Amino acid sequence: MDFRDDVDLDASQVENRGGGGGFRGGGLAIGGGAAGVIALIVALIFGINPGDVTGGGGGGDTAAQPSSDLSGQCKKGSDADQSEDCRVVGVVNSIQAYWKGAFDQSGKGAYTGARTVLFSQAVDTGCGQATSQVGPFYCPSDKHVYLDLTFFDELQSKFGASGGPFAQAYVIAHEYGHHVQDLLGTMEQVRGDSQGPESASVRLELQADCYAGVWAKNAVDTGFYEKPFTDTDIKEALDAAAAVGDDRIQEKAQGRVDPEAFTHGTAAQRTKWFSTGYKSGEPGRCDTFSGGI
């Protein structure tokens, strides 16, 4: 996935907070026992709200954390080909450019951008306080995507995914899929129906996978990439999607599969819906809330 060397990057869409702020208590707590098991599972999947996962605190009262400006190092597409931080900037720019155009064409209102926050170890968010164990997530309270880049190493070392730049892009696109769902009001459908093979939670996650595929199909048209993604790129995404299927997570964590505890969908479902989005390139084909999944 090569960026156009001369394309301008908008680094303001990504904030690098570096090391996390000190925890003040009352927020998201990651530790042993049941909470630790949940945290492990969420590290394998792409959660929505870390406070919801462990009963952590809600938004608003977050401590300020130092951030570094990426605008000095991430100026052109050529920078995105050389630096992981700048690659995140390029991916985020492309994703948001696509969804802005898609919203404009659909007549469903204006697309409001979401910032990606890069952090290490711990971070304060509008959804509570989180550690890197939570994995990438979208917080609807502050409309930010949170990402600890060490997750991508764990995706390979712990969970058996092949990894690669496009696996990273898939993860980011999935989280922005949740932002799209938030803007459209779809997230409200998950309340009170959070587990089970046909649950609203599973349907929400599979739709975010489909939205990630839709972006991938249209990414070259955003002007940030030299050419359409290769079969190897798409294989990286499909491999990552399969690695974080509920069935694979449960089998690895507890040696058995319990469909009634599903929250994100099986490996087969996640690859199916990413492929549906990628083959069609149309958000309207991502209706996971009607019929079987």
C-alpha positions as a printed Julia matrix, in Angstrom:
293×3 Matrix{Float64}:
   0.0     0.0    0.0
   2.08    2.86  -1.36
   1.04    6.44  -0.72
   1.35    9.08  -3.41
   4.64   10.8   -2.67
   3.33   14.3   -3.32
  -0.02   14.11  -1.53
  -0.4    16.48   1.42
  -1.05   14.9    4.82
  -3.25   16.51   7.45
  -1.49   15.6   10.68
  -4.06   17.48  12.75
  -6.31   14.43  12.47
  -3.9    12.37  14.61
  -2.65   13.23  18.08
   0.35   11.53  19.66
   0.07   11.5   23.44
   2.94    9.15  24.06
   2.99    7.77  27.6
  -0.35    7.63  29.37
  -1.44    9.84  32.22
  -1.6     8.68  35.81
  -4.76    6.84  36.78
  -6.9     8.63  39.32
  -9.18    5.73  40.22
 -12.86    5.32  39.5
 -12.25    4.8   35.8
 -11.41    1.77  33.73
  -9.57   -0.81  35.8
  -7.64   -3.64  34.17
  -6.41   -6.39  36.42
  -6.71  -10.02  37.34
  -9.78  -12.21  37.63
 -12.78  -11.66  35.41
 -11.74   -8.13  34.47
  -8.38   -9.42  33.32
 -10.01  -12.06  31.13
 -12.3    -9.44  29.59
  -9.32   -7.18  28.97
  -7.5   -10.02  27.24
 -10.49  -10.66  24.99
 -10.88   -6.99  24.15
  -7.19   -6.83  23.3
  -7.99   -9.36  20.6
 -11.02   -7.59  19.26
 -11.83   -3.99  18.46
 -13.97   -2.76  21.34
 -16.23    0.23  21.33
 -16.08    1.67  24.82
 -13.53    0.56  27.42
 -15.69    1.88  30.23
 -18.53   -0.37  29.09
 -16.24   -3.4   29.09
 -15.26   -3.23  32.74
 -17.76   -0.83  34.22
 -15.32    2.06  34.13
 -16.21    5.7   34.38
 -17.92    7.74  31.73
 -16.83   10.86  29.96
 -15.89   14.35  30.68
 -13.4    14.39  33.54
 -10.19   13.41  31.8
  -6.73   14.52  32.8
  -4.63   16.43  30.32
  -1.79   14.44  28.8
   1.19   15.81  26.9
   0.96   15.39  23.15
   3.45   15.8   20.37
   2.69   17.53  17.1
   3.06   15.24  14.1
   2.78   18.05  11.56
   6.54   18.57  11.5
   7.32   15.02  10.45
   4.19   13.98   8.56
   3.82   16.37   5.64
   3.7    14.28   2.46
   2.73   10.8    1.37
   6.4     9.94   1.11
   6.61   10.42   4.9
   3.77    7.91   5.35
   5.82    5.32   3.46
   8.74    5.81   5.87
   7.19    6.25   9.33
   4.56    4.22  11.17
   3.11    7.31  12.84
   2.85    9.07   9.48
   1.34    5.95   7.92
  -1.43    6.18  10.51
  -1.92    9.82   9.51
  -2.19    8.85   5.84
  -4.64    6.02   6.53
  -6.81    8.23   8.73
  -6.76   11.02   6.12
  -7.87    8.62   3.41
 -10.62    7.04   5.53
 -12.07   10.38   6.52
 -11.84   11.75   2.99
 -13.85    8.75   1.78
 -16.57    9.06   4.43
 -16.9    12.79   3.94
 -17.61   12.19   0.27
 -19.94    9.29   1.01
 -21.99   11.38   3.45
 -22.17   14.26   0.98
 -23.46   11.93  -1.74
 -25.96   10.17   0.52
 -27.69   13.3    1.74
 -27.56   11.99   5.33
 -25.94   15.13   6.64
 -22.36   16.29   6.98
 -19.58   13.99   8.06
 -17.95   15.18  11.28
 -14.33   14.09  11.59
 -12.9    12.03  14.44
  -9.36   12.35  15.74
  -7.1     9.35  16.28
  -5.09    9.41  19.5
  -1.85    7.42  19.62
  -0.87    6.45  23.14
   1.41    4.15  25.08
   0.52    2.1   28.16
  -2.43    4.18  29.36
  -4.74    6.96  28.28
  -7.56    9.12  29.66
 -10.62    9.25  27.42
 -14.16   10.53  27.42
 -15.25    6.93  28.04
 -13.03    6.39  31.06
  -9.43    5.46  31.62
  -7.87    2.67  29.57
  -4.62    0.76  29.33
  -3.05   -0.67  26.22
  -4.54   -4.05  27.19
  -7.9    -2.79  25.96
  -6.65   -2.65  22.36
  -7.85   -0.17  19.72
 -11.25    1.35  20.43
 -13.62    4.13  19.48
 -15.07    6.34  22.22
 -18.45    7.82  21.26
 -18.34   10.29  24.18
 -15.4    12.27  22.8
 -15.57   10.94  19.23
 -11.91    9.81  19.2
 -10.25    6.61  18.03
  -7.61    5.38  20.5
  -4.68    3.32  19.3
  -1.6     1.89  21.0
   0.69    0.84  18.16
   2.06   -2.09  20.2
  -1.28   -3.79  19.52
  -0.12   -4.6   16.01
   2.89   -6.51  17.33
   0.6    -8.48  19.64
  -1.76   -9.19  16.76
   1.07  -11.2   15.25
   2.95  -12.52  18.27
  -0.01  -13.51  20.46
  -2.88  -14.01  18.09
  -1.26  -15.48  15.02
  -2.17  -12.89  12.41
   0.28  -12.35   9.58
   0.34   -8.6   10.25
   1.54   -6.03   7.75
   0.66   -2.41   6.91
  -2.76   -3.25   5.56
  -3.71   -5.23   8.66
  -3.09   -1.97  10.51
  -5.18   -0.05   8.02
  -8.03   -2.54   8.47
  -8.01   -2.06  12.25
  -8.13    1.73  11.89
 -10.85    1.57   9.23
 -12.9    -0.71  11.48
 -12.76    1.81  14.32
 -13.78    4.61  11.98
 -16.65    2.35  10.96
 -17.85    2.72  14.55
 -17.57    6.49  14.21
 -19.79    6.32  11.13
 -22.28    4.2   13.09
 -22.2     6.78  15.87
 -22.95    9.62  13.43
 -25.81    7.64  11.86
 -27.33    6.63  15.2
 -26.71    2.93  14.61
 -24.82    2.52  17.88
 -28.04    2.98  19.82
 -29.2    -0.42  18.57
 -26.55   -2.25  20.6
 -27.86   -1.15  23.98
 -29.3    -4.02  26.04
 -28.31   -6.66  23.5
 -24.58   -7.11  23.96
 -23.93  -10.86  23.66
 -24.96  -13.85  21.62
 -24.5   -15.11  18.05
 -27.31  -12.92  16.66
 -26.9   -10.02  19.1
 -26.9    -6.35  18.15
 -23.31   -6.14  19.37
 -22.18   -8.77  16.86
 -24.16   -7.09  14.09
 -22.6    -3.73  14.96
 -19.07   -5.13  14.78
 -19.69   -6.96  11.52
 -21.05   -3.78   9.98
 -17.87   -1.96  11.02
 -15.89   -4.71   9.27
 -18.01   -4.19   6.17
 -17.46   -0.44   6.32
 -13.71   -1.08   6.51
 -13.99   -3.11   3.31
 -15.99   -0.36   1.62
 -13.24    2.15   2.35
 -10.58   -0.27   1.06
 -12.42   -0.58  -2.24
 -12.63    3.2   -2.64
  -9.32    4.2   -1.04
  -7.44    4.94  -4.25
 -10.18    7.41  -5.25
  -9.42    9.5   -2.15
  -6.15   10.51  -3.79
  -3.83    9.25  -1.07
  -2.67    6.02  -2.72
  -0.72    5.35  -5.9
  -2.85    2.4   -6.98
  -5.57    0.03  -5.73
  -4.6    -2.38  -3.0
  -3.09   -5.69  -4.02
  -4.34   -9.19  -3.27
  -1.58   -9.41  -0.67
  -2.88   -6.27   1.05
  -6.42   -7.63   1.19
  -5.15  -10.97   2.46
  -3.52   -9.15   5.39
  -6.88   -7.59   6.26
  -8.78  -10.87   5.94
  -6.19  -12.65   8.05
  -6.44  -10.01  10.78
 -10.25  -10.15  10.69
 -10.21  -13.93  11.08
  -7.66  -13.79  13.92
 -10.01  -11.68  16.02
 -13.15  -13.75  15.49
 -14.97  -14.65  18.7
 -14.59  -18.37  18.07
 -10.82  -18.15  17.66
 -10.49  -15.87  20.66
 -12.48  -18.19  22.89
 -10.73  -21.32  21.66
  -7.35  -19.74  22.37
  -8.34  -18.27  25.75
 -10.47  -21.06  27.23
 -10.19  -24.07  24.93
 -13.86  -24.06  23.92
 -16.37  -21.96  22.0
 -19.46  -20.43  23.64
 -21.66  -18.73  21.02
 -23.86  -17.18  23.72
 -20.86  -15.06  24.75
 -20.13  -13.78  21.23
 -19.77  -10.0   20.94
 -17.99   -9.5   17.59
 -18.76  -12.44  15.31
 -16.88  -15.51  14.18
 -13.74  -15.55  12.05
 -15.83  -16.6    9.05
 -18.38  -13.84   9.63
 -15.76  -11.13  10.03
 -13.99  -12.07   6.81
 -17.33  -12.44   5.03
 -18.48   -8.94   5.9
 -15.15   -7.26   5.18
 -15.25   -9.02   1.79
 -18.85   -7.89   1.23
 -17.81   -4.29   1.73
 -14.69   -4.65  -0.38
 -16.38   -6.37  -3.31
 -19.31   -3.96  -3.45
 -17.67   -0.7   -2.39
 -21.12    0.43  -1.26
 -22.07    1.27   2.35
 -25.65    0.29   1.58
 -24.53   -3.34   1.22
 -23.47   -3.36   4.88
 -26.9    -3.95   6.42
 -25.99   -6.53   9.04
 -29.11   -5.76  11.08
 -31.56   -7.38   8.67
 -31.86  -11.16   8.39
 -29.14  -13.66   9.14
 -25.47  -12.83   9.42
